[in-house]
Amino acid sequence: MDAGERLQHGLERFFALRQHGEDVQFNLRLTMLQGFQRDRLLDTHQHLLESPATAPAAQFLIDDVYGGRDLKPVAIDIRRALAKAMSLLPQKVMNTSATVLEAAILTQELDEAMTEVLGDHLDQPLRDDLWCSAYRALGREDLRALQLSLIEEIGPHVDRYVRSRMIQATFRLVRRPAHAAGFGNLYDFLDLGFGVMKGIPSCAVLLRDVAQTEQKIMQRVLDQHPLPFD
């Protein structure tokens, strides 16, 4: 699929998420799970958050890509003005946005599945052992591997953007037309991502290291290690 087809497919998956319904209890449990997982990510990757060079990028990954913050306005923009976005934004930028969106949506789908497995355990503070048991019960190691692969794939996309003055110049030039055409949220989301990644020598190396660390942790969970996150 090209970038436009991937984005369209991502939209269908995004708006099919259960969190968009009116099940208040489910959404509260989902929020509890995601808060637990965010705290774990912050703890695991604390060294990245403590370094001025990598802190903005790590925070963006945890809050915007993993956490899906402000993802709904971006998805609405894509649904409303995908054809215009495809015509105005550079193809490499649209490929990046498709990969980021796919990673974020897959993460939300897996979180919803975990919420269903955990059920009423999420009505109280979640323990590590309960999370690990639910992870093993859910399975879907294939989708977990894809999730990490997509995160890792974002790095080379961003590095190509940073190295290409032409792509950067084209992207900056369409800022006003993008807002006028109705996909300002998408533009601002990408602009923020490119901005925080720009100061890193290699985004590809950073995201590869993050993905490899997460893969090791997930394997420890599957192996029932007593302290998988340490």
HELIX and SHEET records of a PDB file:
HELIX    1   1 ALA A    3  PHE A   15  1                                  13    
HELIX    2   2 ARG A   18  HIS A   20  5                                   3    
HELIX    3   3 VAL A   24  THR A   44  1                                  21    
HELIX    4   4 GLN A   46  GLU A   50  1                                   5    
HELIX    5   5 ALA A   55  PHE A   60  1                                   6    
HELIX    6   6 LEU A   61  TYR A   66  3                                   6    
HELIX    7   7 LEU A   71  LEU A   88  1                                  18    
HELIX    8   8 GLN A   91  LEU A  118  1                                  28    
HELIX    9   9 GLY A  119  ASP A  123  5                                   5    
HELIX   10  10 ASP A  128  LEU A  138  1                                  11    
HELIX   11  11 GLU A  141  ARG A  163  1                                  23    
HELIX   12  12 ARG A  165  LEU A  173  1                                   9    
HELIX   13  13 ARG A  175  ALA A  181  1                                   7    
HELIX   14  14 GLY A  184  MET A  197  1                                  14    
HELIX   15  15 CYS A  203  LEU A  222  1                                  20    
END                                                                             
